[in-house]
Amino acid sequence: MPFECWFLRWMRHYTKSRFSDYFMPRVTRLGDYGALWIVMALVMLCFRRTRQPAVQMLLALAVESLLCNTLLKPLIGRPRPFELSSRVRPLIPPPSDRSFPSGHTASSIAAAASLWLAGSPLWKAALPMALLIAWSRMYICVHFVTDILGGIGTGLLSAALGKALMERLRR
């Protein structure tokens, strides 16, 4: 983990700006509780063409929440970067849950990937936003790079399971 703390400090040193210090905490808040993705799915439910991808996305988000918050975070129990190094300071109030995997990243990737798996062109807009939310979690110093990678993996798995659940519901 010393390498990962070093990486966070290095990344902040070379990407830090007043604009990013203002912007990134706001970007990260879009991912709180999967709110951006839930609102997007609720809007999509209002239109016949996007109803099926919306349901699939909500299923993926439900799977992701169970995997991250009920299973992986408590089981792995990894401390956050600022808990391990006094030289790493978060730009938001410190989260109280565990670090691995990044739930913000997992829900964002689950949403974008589920749209792709459902054949919705909306994934093209969702993916850059999902990646920006993931980057923001490192930028604000509340996750290690491996937490982000774990979130990506969890999100992809959640999207695949959401698709499987959707296919089962259709039958």
C-alpha positions as CSV (number, residue, x, y, z in Angstrom):
1,M,0.0,0.0,0.0
2,P,2.9,2.5,0.3
3,F,3.0,2.5,-3.5
4,E,-0.6,3.3,-3.7
5,C,-0.4,6.2,-1.2
6,W,2.6,7.5,-3.2
7,F,0.6,7.2,-6.4
8,L,-2.3,9.2,-4.9
9,R,0.1,12.0,-3.8
10,W,1.9,11.9,-7.2
11,M,-1.4,12.0,-9.1
12,R,-2.7,14.9,-7.0
13,H,0.6,16.8,-7.5
14,Y,0.4,16.6,-11.3
15,T,-3.3,17.0,-11.7
16,K,-4.1,19.5,-9.0
17,S,-5.8,22.7,-9.9
18,R,-8.2,25.1,-8.4
19,F,-10.8,24.1,-10.9
20,S,-10.3,20.4,-10.2
21,D,-10.4,20.9,-6.5
22,Y,-13.8,22.6,-6.9
23,F,-15.1,20.3,-9.7
24,M,-14.1,16.8,-8.5
25,P,-16.0,16.8,-5.2
26,R,-19.1,17.8,-7.1
27,V,-18.6,15.1,-9.7
28,T,-18.1,12.5,-7.0
29,R,-21.4,13.5,-5.3
30,L,-23.3,12.6,-8.5
31,G,-22.3,9.0,-7.6
32,D,-23.5,9.1,-4.0
33,Y,-25.9,6.2,-3.4
34,G,-26.0,5.6,-7.2
35,A,-28.3,8.7,-7.4
36,L,-27.3,9.8,-10.9
37,W,-27.9,6.4,-12.3
38,I,-31.2,5.8,-10.4
39,V,-32.6,9.1,-11.6
40,M,-31.5,8.3,-15.1
41,A,-33.2,4.9,-15.0
42,L,-36.4,6.5,-13.6
43,V,-36.5,9.0,-16.4
44,M,-35.9,6.1,-18.9
45,L,-38.8,4.2,-17.4
46,C,-41.1,6.9,-18.7
47,F,-40.4,6.1,-22.3
48,R,-41.4,2.8,-24.0
49,R,-38.1,2.5,-26.0
50,T,-35.9,2.8,-23.0
51,R,-38.0,0.9,-20.4
52,Q,-36.3,-2.4,-20.8
53,P,-32.7,-1.0,-20.5
54,A,-33.8,1.0,-17.5
55,V,-35.1,-2.1,-15.7
56,Q,-31.9,-4.0,-16.6
57,M,-29.9,-1.0,-15.2
58,L,-31.9,-1.0,-12.0
59,L,-31.3,-4.8,-11.6
60,A,-27.6,-4.3,-12.1
61,L,-27.5,-1.5,-9.6
62,A,-29.3,-3.7,-7.0
63,V,-26.8,-6.5,-7.6
64,E,-23.9,-4.0,-7.3
65,S,-25.3,-2.6,-4.0
66,L,-25.6,-6.1,-2.5
67,L,-22.1,-7.2,-3.7
68,C,-20.3,-4.0,-2.6
69,N,-22.1,-3.0,0.6
70,T,-23.3,-6.3,2.0
71,L,-20.6,-8.7,0.9
72,L,-17.2,-7.2,-0.3
73,K,-16.7,-4.1,1.8
74,P,-17.4,-5.8,5.2
75,L,-15.6,-9.0,4.2
76,I,-12.4,-7.3,2.9
77,G,-12.4,-4.4,5.4
78,R,-9.7,-2.4,3.6
79,P,-8.9,1.0,5.2
80,R,-9.1,4.2,3.2
81,P,-6.0,6.0,2.0
82,F,-6.3,8.8,4.5
83,E,-6.5,6.3,7.3
84,L,-3.1,4.9,6.4
85,S,-1.2,8.0,5.6
86,S,-1.4,11.4,7.2
87,R,0.1,12.8,4.0
88,V,-3.1,11.8,2.1
89,R,-6.0,14.3,2.8
90,P,-9.4,13.8,1.4
91,L,-11.2,16.8,-0.3
92,I,-14.6,15.7,1.1
93,P,-15.7,14.7,4.6
94,P,-14.1,11.3,5.2
95,P,-16.4,8.4,4.4
96,S,-16.9,6.0,7.3
97,D,-17.2,2.7,5.3
98,R,-14.4,0.6,4.0
99,S,-12.5,1.2,0.8
100,F,-12.5,-1.9,-1.4
101,P,-14.2,-2.0,-3.8
102,S,-15.2,1.6,-4.8
103,G,-19.0,1.6,-4.6
104,H,-19.2,4.8,-6.7
105,T,-17.1,3.2,-9.4
106,A,-19.0,-0.1,-9.2
107,S,-22.4,1.5,-9.5
108,S,-21.3,3.8,-12.3
109,I,-19.7,1.0,-14.3
110,A,-22.7,-1.3,-13.6
111,A,-25.0,1.4,-15.0
112,A,-22.9,2.1,-18.2
113,A,-22.2,-1.6,-18.9
114,S,-25.9,-2.6,-18.4
115,L,-26.9,0.0,-20.9
116,W,-24.3,-1.4,-23.4
117,L,-25.5,-5.0,-22.7
118,A,-29.1,-3.9,-23.2
119,G,-28.2,-2.4,-26.6
120,S,-29.0,1.1,-25.6
121,P,-27.0,3.9,-27.3
122,L,-27.1,5.8,-23.9
123,W,-24.1,3.8,-22.8
124,K,-22.0,6.2,-24.9
125,A,-22.9,9.1,-22.6
126,A,-22.9,7.0,-19.4
127,L,-19.4,5.6,-19.8
128,P,-17.4,8.9,-19.8
129,M,-19.4,10.0,-16.8
130,A,-18.8,6.7,-15.1
131,L,-15.1,7.0,-15.7
132,L,-15.0,10.6,-14.5
133,I,-16.8,9.6,-11.2
134,A,-14.2,6.8,-10.8
135,W,-11.3,9.2,-11.4
136,S,-12.8,11.7,-8.9
137,R,-12.7,9.1,-6.2
138,M,-8.9,8.9,-6.5
139,Y,-8.5,12.6,-7.1
140,I,-10.3,13.5,-3.8
141,C,-8.2,10.8,-2.0
142,V,-10.8,8.5,-0.7
143,H,-9.8,5.4,-2.8
144,F,-6.7,3.6,-4.0
145,V,-6.3,2.7,-7.6
146,T,-6.9,-0.9,-6.8
147,D,-10.2,0.1,-5.2
148,I,-11.2,1.6,-8.5
149,L,-10.1,-1.5,-10.4
150,G,-12.1,-3.6,-8.0
151,G,-15.1,-1.3,-8.5
152,I,-14.8,-1.7,-12.3
153,G,-14.7,-5.5,-11.9
154,T,-17.7,-5.5,-9.5
155,G,-19.6,-3.2,-11.8
156,L,-19.0,-5.4,-14.9
157,L,-20.1,-8.5,-12.9
158,S,-23.2,-6.7,-11.7
159,A,-24.1,-5.6,-15.2
160,A,-23.8,-9.2,-16.4
161,L,-25.9,-10.5,-13.5
162,G,-28.4,-7.8,-14.1
163,K,-28.7,-8.9,-17.7
164,A,-29.1,-12.5,-16.6
165,L,-31.9,-11.5,-14.2
166,M,-33.6,-9.5,-16.9
167,E,-33.6,-12.5,-19.3
168,R,-35.0,-14.6,-16.5
169,L,-37.8,-12.1,-15.8
170,R,-38.7,-12.0,-19.5
171,R,-39.3,-15.8,-19.6
